[in-house]
Each structure stands twice: as structure tokens, then as C-alpha cells.
């Protein structure tokens, strides 16, 4: 098995590398994982796990001790890496936007100077990849098992554990590439993203140990802003049964399910018998969560070992730069949380390790403030390509060569995705060597941390008189950075809409078909426009089991879901955390086709239609914003619209359609 977060292989191109010719340009392998916190890497000092193959890269290269993202969430970090620009400049401020593939990216620029470019794994930017000679990517988040991989020629289904599948696909491309050209491979894993489903060879790793709890597992969030009190990402209250493996993944084969149940069944039965309460229950949830998270990491680390062995066996290691990175950090029970999003260190910091044979001194560490806006420029300089003037970062090549250079003394951060899953308020801020200033601008609240005296960020000193001069300096620096990067509109992407304007738009909405899929496997838009408009969604279903999701879009804050629950058609609308549900009084027959549709009217009323007849209706309201989570067919991927994660639909789904506007009853009857 072979896997890595982002492996970057580059050859020496500068005058500092003696005898470098165009044919010596390095290969680039960027190994990229999702949500891998540095404090779960032993090279970064982890006390809870070991990552020997990632550690090997650090021993043979350079480890960046203070690498940070500009927006701690998946899609924005990926877009920043591709473009060398902050979120407001590349258009991806949250997970709900679709990446404009026409814009300038470093893979396109590498192709212009003769590189082969490939991406295998998690893309998560909704639009199709551009700038790559080869691509095969997960749809959206992608599952941990049996991943469909989207390619230029259609979607190909695979059976097995996703980390292993992505490793096999990456190795296959490496073996079949044009050996006359240098290459850039972006090898991007789903792991260890939520819901942290381990592979079959790792189910029992850590069974015989108790993982050390973080000191802040029972943090009460005092001495900070109200933003900490209003979040929804605690281990104590917000983990789902699927997160905790009390129910299995939704898309396992019968054999995979049997293996899964054999591993988790006895553990779950022991948990139920224990009837834990209070802090004991939180501690059990932490152990279940962290062990599964670390099991996912172990599979990736082993995969990286296979990659490194392949590079050695083929002689590629000498001229290949391998980079390990993740899109952001993650809370591992710190502050009682999981997930990311905050400017706090655990989610703000990214791992970044570079092995560049013959250029970077082995076993070195760098403490400069670097960010993911710097990666594109670094890749380009490694390849001898010109760095465009409009990129916002700086090449790390001088640092990798051990050169003394003037470097930035502060970095900028801006998180936008609110309201959304986990309810982390919007904020921007500045970090320097010692201090961090954060502004929750929609709350009108500030935090200031002295990272030297308070590394865990437990006590804001924003109102302390002794820090008044520091606060003033940081406020001025924050203004300077916002102007420097051109981030002057904190409400970017969410224009204020008056209630009367929303009502007029809904009443005047014209009937427009947004998609019409003949079968479930057809390509579909990932983010149909359902905000502030009436719509109709439905499908012809031939169910083989009584419960399953037909169509879903959005998640735990905004969205809709059409499904069967115990055989009864059900339609959900969620807006600003409030869930509205309508359910048919009678179940549908199994193994017989039936058209099931949900309709949201301009006045906010929802109705459920079965076989062309309205069977139920209730009051709801329009969805006020485009949901962050994209469209799913046959499942509810990402965060769940309803109060449970839903079950994947088993059976045939055809004639799957979505209209903007209210489809007349006559057309519903003639579906």
C-alpha cells in the first residue's frame, strides 16, 4: 500500500546546485492529507502516535515548525495552494463555492515549462481539475471504502479501502508516465478526515493502550469571546453515531461489513453495557475518536513508506522532491473539540516537511512564519519557472537552501464559513512570533493571546492594560495586512438580502430544469442554486430496502433531503439550523418503481408527492443561502441535513431531476 499527504518531488534548478541542467529539473510529489494535525506526527513531537515514514522525510529533509493556512477549511486551503493567493482572491472562501478552473494555477505554469502534471485523490473543489495531464479524483469528500473516481472519461468505481486504492492509482501513473519529462504528482488522501473509518488492517491498532488525553479536554472556554460558547464541535455533545462507529459506514460490501462488525461489534457491546455517564462518557468518546483518527493516519504513513521504497528502487529518489503536508490542522480533543476552522494553533498550523536531495540539508528545522500561499511559488522556483507577480506568497526555496533572507514577521488569517456546520463565527486576525490578535467581526468581539505565556490560548488579554501597546501595534498590523492582501470586504460572498427582496425573488422565480439524470451514475452539478427560490426535486425509485436517501444537498445548517424512512417517503428542508420535515402516511412497495418528489413553494410550504399525488404538506421556509455541502445522489454525504446521517439507497434510481421553481401537478403526474 502506498499513500502520502502531498509528496513534492523537485530537482535542483538554481545556481546553488552545481551542474543543474534542464534535464535535471526535479520531479515533484506533493503528498497531501486531509485534517492531519502536526501534533499527531512524531517528528513534530506527538506523544500519542508514531509516524516513521513521515519522520523519515523530516530526518532526510527540512521540517517547518511554523507553517500556517490562511483559512482553516478544506476547499479554501486547496485553492490557495493551487493559486498562491488568499481565499478572497481565488474565489474559494468556503466549502460551498466552485473553483474557477480558468484561473492561473501552478500546475498550468509547470506544464508550460515541460512538466507532466497529475492529481490522484481528493480534489474537493466541485469543478473538474484543470492544468493536469492526468487526473482521477474523489467526488466531493469521497468515502473511506469503495471510492468512485471521477476522470475525464467518466467515473470509475473501485472496491477496497480508499487509502490503498489511491496509492495503487498513484503508483500506476508513476509507472506509466513519460520518463523523458519531469513530473509533478499531487497525491491527495481523504484520510484522516471525518468520519475516521480505519482500514481492515488497522481495526485493532491501539486496542491495548489508553491514549493520553489533552490537558484541555474539559475546557470551559472562559476568558475568551462568546464565539467559543456558540460552536457545535464538541466531543461531548456533537459527535454522531457514525463518528463513534456505533453504526458502520454506509457503502460497505457484505464482506467488508462482516469484517467491520467483527471488529467493532464486541467493543460496542461492551460500551453499551458500561452505561457511561458524564466525564466518563466523554473520555470514552475521546478514546474511540482519537484511536480511529490515528488508525487512519497509520495507513497513510505505511503508504508513504511504499512510495519511498518505489522511488529508491527506481532511482527516482535522487531527483525527486517529496513534500508532506495537510490542508490544515485539527483539534484532537484540544479545548474539548474535534474539527478545525479556528485561528487557534491546533487548527491553524499545518504540517510541512520537504525532502530535497542534494539541496536541503537533512534533519534541519525552520521556524520562520510560512503559509500555504507560499507553496505555488516554491514549486515554480524548484522547476525553474517564472513566478507571476500577482501571487501573494514567497518562494520557500531560499529557506530550503539554508540561506539567510529577510522574511515576513506576521501572517494573516480569515475564516468565512458561517453560518454553517459547527457554527464557528467568522473571524480574521494576525499572528506574529509571540502574539495573536483575532477579530470576530460580526460579534464585535476580540481576542489577544500571548503565545509565550499562554501557548494553549486559554486566556485572552485583549482588555488587559499591560498589553495596551501590543494591542495597538497588532491592530495597525492587521489593517496593513488586510490592505496588502486586498481583503477589505469581510462580507464577501454573503450579500445582505432584505426580506422583501427575498420574497420578490421567490414569487418571480421561473421554472427551470437544473439537472435531469437518467441514472444514478450520471454526472451532475455539485452545487445547484437552491438559495432563496422555490424548487422541486425527485426521482423514480425502485427500493430494495425500506430506508435510504434518494437526493440530498447541504448539511446541518442549510439544505434538503428526500429519502425513504421505514418505507415511507420523507422530505426535509433545513434553514439556519431549523429542520422542517414532511412524511408520507403510507409506505411504498419494495421492488416496484415509484416517483417520489418534494416541492418547496414560494411561501415556504413544502409538499411530498408519491406517484403523482400529493400525500403530505407542512409549513417550512426557503433556504436562505447556498448550502456549503454539495449535492449527493443516493446518500447524504458530508454533514447530514436531517438529525441522522441517513442510509445509502439500495435499489434503482432513475429520472433524478431538480427544477428551480414549482413544478405543476400535471408534470408531477407525468414524471
N, C-alpha and C positions, 0 to 999 in steps of 0.2 A: 504494500500500500504506500502511496506517495501523496503528501499534502503539505502546503505551506501557505502562510498568510499572504505575503506578496514576496516573490523572490525576484530580485533585480539583478540581472547579470549584465555587467558593462565592462568594456575593455578600456584600457588607458588611452586617452586621446590628447592629453596635454603635453606640453614641453617637459613637464616634470617626470614623464615616463619615457625613459630613453628608448629611442628607436621605434616609437609608435608610428605605424603606417595606417592607411585607410583600412587595410585588411585586418589590422589588429584591433579594430574598434570592438569594445566589449559587447558581449551578449547581456541582456538584462532579464532577470527573472524576478518579478515582484510577487512575493508570496504574501497574500493579504487574507486575514481572517476577519471575522465579524464579532465585535464586542469582547475582544481578548484584552483584559486589563493587564497592565505591566506588572501589578503585584501578584499575578498568577503565572509569572515566568521566573524561574530560579535565577537566571542571570540578572534579573532586577531585584533579587533579594527575597523572592517568595518564601514564606515559611509553611506553605500548605501543599506545595506540589513541586515536582521536578520536571524540567523540560530539556533533556540532554541534547537534543538535536538543535533546538533554537539556541541553547547555550553554546553549542559548538560554533555557530555563526559569530557569537559575541567574542569567543576566545580567538577566533581567526580574523576578526574584523573590528568594527567600532560600534559601541553601544551608546546611543543618545539618551542621556539621563533626563533631559527636559524637552521632549518633543510633545507638542500640543495640537489639537484640532481647533478649527475656527468656529465649529458648530457641531456639538456632540450628538449626532444622529446619523443614521446610515447613509441615505442618499446624498445629503449635502456634503458629507466628507468625501464621498466618491467623486462627486462633481468637482470639488475643489482640487483633488489630486489630478484629475484629468486636465483641468484648465489652468491651474496655478493662480486661481482667483477665489476670493471670498464668495460666500453664498449669494449675496445681493448682486454680485457682478456676473455670476454664471447662471443665475435664474433658478437655482435649486435651494430655496430657503427651508424647505421641509420635505417630508416623505411623500407629500401629495402631488408634487409637481412632476412634469415630464421633461426630461433633459432634451435641450435643443441640440441635436446631433450635428447641425450645420455649423456650429461654432468651432473655433480653433481649440484643438486639444493636442497634447504632446504625442499621442500615437500617430496622428496625422503628420506631424512635423518629423517624427522619426521615419515614417515611410518616405517622406520627401528626400531624405538623405540615404535611402537604400536599405533601411531596416525592414525585416519581416516582423509583423506585429500580430499578436494573438491574445485573446482573452478566453479563459475557461473558468466557469463557475458563476459566482453571484455577481450580477450586474446591478440590479435594483434601481434602475433609472427610467423604467417604463418604456421609453423609446428603444428602438433597436440600436445596438452598438454601431458606431461609425469609426473609420480610421484603422480598422483591423483587417488583415488579410484572412484571418480565420477567427470565427467566434462561435461558441456554443455556451449558452448561459441559462441559468435557472430562471423560471418565471417568478417575478416578484421575489418574495422571501425564499421560495423553494422549500421542499420538505427534507427531512433528515433521511428518509428512506424512499427508494424508487423514484428518483427525480426525472421529470421530463426536462429535456434540454432543448431550448429554442436555438435554431440555426438559420442561416439564410435560406435554406431549402426546406424549412418546416420544423416541426417539433418531433424529437426522437425520444421515446420512452426507454428508460433504463431500469433495471431491477438490481437492488443492492443498497448498501449504505452509501450515502451521498459523498462523504469524505473520500471513500475508496473509489467511487465512480469518477469523481473529479480528478483524482490522482491518475487513474488509468487513462482518462481522456487527455490530460496534460502530457503525460509520457508518450502517448501515441502521436500527438502533434510534434513533440520534440524529435521523435524518431523519424518522422516523415517530412520534416521541413527541408527547405532548400539550403543545403550545407554551404553554399557559396556566399550566403548573405549573413550578416549579424542579425540577431533577433531580440525582440522584446516580448516576453511572455508574462502576462498578468494572470496569476493563478489564484483565484479568489474563492475562499471557502464560505460556506454557510456557518459552520461551527465557529465559535461556541454560542451562537445566537439563541435566544429563547425559542423553543421550549426545552433546549438542552437534552436532546434524545441521544443517548450513547449508542455506539455501535455494538454488535453482538459479542465482540471480543473483549469488551470493557465493562460489561454489566456488573462484575463483582470486584472491580478495582476499588479500593478504599473501603470495602465492606468491613474489614477488620480494624479500622482506625477511626478515631474521632478527630475531625478536622478542627483546628484551633479557631475559636470564634474571634471576630474582630472586636476590639475594645469598645466600639461604638454601636454594637448590635442593638442595644436598648436605648439609643439616643432619644432624648425628649425634645430636641430641636429648640431648646430655649436659647436666648441670646442671639437669635437670628431673625430674619424677617418672617412675615406671615406666609410667604411662599412655601416655606418648609412645612407648615402646618396643613396646607391645602393640597399637597401632592397625593397621588394614588399609586405608589410603587413600593409599599412596604412588604416585607416578607411575612409579617404578622397577619395582614388583612387582605392583600391584593393578589396573591398567587392563585392560579386556577387549579382545579384537579388535574388537568393535563400537565401543567408545570410541575406538579408534585408527583407525577407518574401514578396517580390513583386511577387514572384511565389511560389506556395505551394510545399511541399515535393513530391517526385516522386512516392511513393508507397502507397498512402492512399486509403482506401476503399471508395466507393461512400459516405457512411455515414460520415466517417472521413473528407472527402474533403468538404462536405457541412458544417460541424461544423467549419472547418478551415476557409472557405471563409466567413462564417457569422461573424467570429471574426476579420479577417484581411481585408476583403473587404472594409468596411467603412473607416478604418484607412488609407488604401492605396489610396482610392479615395480622401480623404482629403489631403494627401501628394501630389498627382498629381496636384490638384487644386491650392495648395500653390505655386508651381513652385519655390522652394527654390534655392538659388544660394550661392556660396562662403562659408563663415563660417557658415551661417545659415543651409546650406545643410549638412555640416559636423556634426553640432550639432544634426540635425535630425537623421542622420545615427548613431551617438553615442547613442542617446536615444533608438532607435529601437534595436540596438545591445545589449546594456547593460541590457535592460529590459528582452529581451528574454533569455540572459545568466542567469540572476538572477531567472527567472521563472523555468528554468531547475534545478537550484540548489535548489529551494524551494521544488520541487517534490522529490529530493533525500533526503533532510532534513526530510521531512514528512515520507519517507520510513524508515529512520533510527529510527524515533520515534516508528514506528510499530515494528521494530526489538527489540528495547529496551523493549517495552511492552511485547513482546513474551518471552524474557529472564526472565523478572520479573515473569510473570505468571507461567512459568515452573520451576522456581527455579534455572535456569542456570546462572543467573546474578552473583551469589556469587562466582562462579569459572570460569568465562569467562572473558578473557581479550578482550576488544573491542578497536580496533585501527582505527582511521580515518586518511586517507592520500589521496594524489593525486599524479599523476605521475610527475608533475612539477607545476610551477606557470603559469601565463598567463598575458598578457597585457590587461588591461581593459580601453583602451583609453590612458594609460600612454605613453608618447612620441608620441602620435597620432596613436598608433598601437593596433592591436589585435595579436593573436598567441603567440609564445614562442621562444625557440631556443637560445636566447642570454644569456650571463652570467650576464646581468643586473638583479638587485634584483627581479623585478616583475616576471620574468620567471624562475629565478634560484632557488628561495625559494619554498619549499613545505610545505603544512600544515602537521603536525604530532601530533596527540593527542592520548594519551593512558590512558584508564581506566583499572586499575588492582586492583580489590577489595582486601583489606587486605594487600596489598604490597605497592602501590603508594599512597602517601598522597594526599587526594582530594584538588583541587584548586591550585596545585603547578605549577610553570613555570620553565623551564630550558633554559639557554642562551648559553649553550655550542655549538660549531660548530659540528653538526652531519650531516650525509649524508645517502643516500639510500643504500650505500654499507654496512651500519650498521644493516639493518633490518634483513637479514637472520640470522646473528649471534645472534641477540636479540631473535628471535623466537626459535632458537635452545636451548639457555640457559634457556628460560622460560620452555621449555619442558624437560629439563634435558638431552639433547642430547649433544654429543661432537661436538665442533666447529672445522671444518677442518683447518689445518694450512694454506692452500692456499687461504682462504677467505681474502679479503683485508680490511674489516671493523672491527669495535669493537662492542661488545655487549653493548646495552644501559641499560641492567638490573641494573648495579650499580647506574646509574643516576636515574632510576625509583625508586630505593630504597632510594634515597636521600643520598647516600654515597659520601664522598669526595674522588675523584680519580683523578689521573693525566690524562689529556685529551689533544687531539690534539689542536694545536694553528693555524693551517692552513688547508685549504681544496683545492682539485684540481678539475678542470673542463676541459672538452674537447668536443667541438661540431664539428661534421664531415660533416653533410649532405649539401654539396654544390658542384656543382650547383644543385639546387632543388627548389621546391616550396618555395616562399617567399624570396629566394636569400639572405639568411643570410650567410655571409662569415665564413669559418672555423676559429675557434679560440680556444685557450686553455688559462688557467690562474690560478691564485692563489688568494684566499681570506683569510685575517686574521681578527682579531677582528675589525680593523679600516680601513684597506686598501684593495684595489683590483687592481691587475695587469692583463691585458688582452693582448694577442699577436695574431693579425690577421696575421698568418704566411705566407699565400700566398699573402698578400698585403704588407708584410714587415712593418706593422704599429702596434703601441702600444697605449694602454690607461692605465692611472693610476688614480684611484679615491680615494679621502679622504672621506670615508663614514661618518665621523663625521661632517665635514663642508659642505659636498655636498651629502646628502643622496639620492637625486634624480638622481645622476650621470649625471650632465649636463655639467661638465667642467673637461676634462682630465688635470691632472697636470704632465703628463709624461715628458714634456720638461721644467718644472719649476725648476730652480736651487735650490730653497729651499727644494725640495723633492728629490734631487740627492741621498742622502744617503739612503732614504727609497726605492727609485727605485732599487738601487744596492742590498739591502737586499732582496727585493722581487724577483728580477731576480735570485739570488742564491737559494732562497727557491723554486722557480718554477723548477729550474734544479733538485733540490733534490727530489721534489715530482715526477717528471717525471721518474727519475731513480728508486725511491722507488716503484712506481706502475708499472714499466716496460713499460711505454708509450714513446718509443723512436722513433717511426716511424709515423710522423704526416700524411703521405700519405697512411696509412694503408687502404686497400680496394680499392684504385684507382691507380693501376699501370699506369705509363705513357706509352701510346701506340703511336708509331710512325705512321704517315700516311701510309707509305709503308707497315708496318706490318698489319694495319687495312685492307688495300686493298687486301693483300695476303690472309688474313683470310676469307674475304668475297668471293673472287673468288674460294677458295678451299672448301667452305662450302658444306658438303654433305647433301642430302635430308634426313631429319629425322623427324618423326612424334612426336611432343611434347605432344599432347593430342588429343583425339577423344571422344567427348561426344555424347552419343546417344540422350540425352535430357538435357534440361537446368538445372535440379535439380541435375545432377550427380556431384560427387566430381571432383575437378580439381586442378592442381598445382597453387599456388598463385603467383609464380614469374617465369614464363618461361624465358629461356635465349634467349633474342632477341637483345642483345647488339652486335654491330659490325658484324652482319650477315644478309644476306637476309632472308626473311621469307614469308610465305603465311598463311593467316588467313581467315576463312569464316564460313558460316552456311547456313542451309536450313531454311528459314524464311517464316512463314505464317502470315503476319501482319494483325492486326485488326484496327490499326490506322496508320496514314501516317508518324509519326515521332517517332523514338525510337532507342536506342543504342543496337546493336547486341553483340559486343565484344569490350572491352577496356582494356588497360593495361598502367599504367603510369599516368602522370598528366601534370601540366602546364609547365614543363621543358623538359621532355622526355617521349615518349610513342606513342601509336597508338590508333585509334578508328575507328570501322566500324559501320555505322549506316544508318538509313533512315532519310532524311530531306524533309518534304513535299512529301513523297513518292519516292524520288529519292535516290538511293544508293550513299553513300558518304564514302570516306576513307581518314583518316587524319594520317599524320606522324608528330611528333614533336621531334625536337632535339635541345638542348641548346636554348630553348625558341622560336625557329623559327618554325612556323607551315606551313606544306605543305598539300594541300587538292586537291583531285580529286573527281568530282561529275558526275554521270551518266546524260546524256541529257534527259532521259525519266523516268517517274515514273513507279514503278511496280504496279501490280494489287493487290488490297486488298483481303484478304481471299483466296489467292491462293499461294501454296508453290513455292518458287523460291530460287535457290542457289545464294548467294551473297558472293563474295570473294575479298580480297585485296591482292596485291602481291608487295613486295619490292625487287627489283633486286640488284645484287652486285654493279652495277654502281650508285645506289641510285634512279633509276627511279621507280615510283610507278604506278601501273595499277589497274583498277577496272574491275571486271568480273561479269556479270549477266547472269545466265542460260548458263554458259559455254562459253560466248562470251566476248571478251574484248571490253568495251564500252568507256573507257577514260583512259588517262595516262598523267603523267607530271613528271618533274624533282623534286627530293627531295634529301634525303641523308640517310645513315644508322643511326640508333640510337646509339649514341656513348657510352652510359653506360646503365646498367640495371636500369630501372625506379624504383623510390622509391615506388610509389603506385603499388599495386599488380593487378592481373587480376580480371576483373569483367565480368560476363555474364549477358546480358540483361540490363545493366546500366553502367554508368561511375562513380563509387563511388570514394571517396577521392577527390583530386583536379582534375579538368577537363582537358582532353587532348586538346579539342577544345576551342574556345573562349566563349562557353556557357557550362552549366553544363550537357546538354543533357537530354533526356527524357527516362524513363524506357520503354523498349519494351513491347508492348501489343500484344499478339498472341503466336503462337507456334514457338519454336526454337529447331531444332534437328540437328544432324550431325554437331556439332560445332567442328571445327578442327583447329589446328595450326601446321604448319611444319616449321622447320628450313631449309632454302633453298628455291629455286624457284620450285614450283610445275608445271610440264609441262602442256601445254594447254590441251592435251589429258585427263589427270587426272582431270583437272578442269571441263571438259565437262562431265566426268563420276562420278562426286561427289556422 
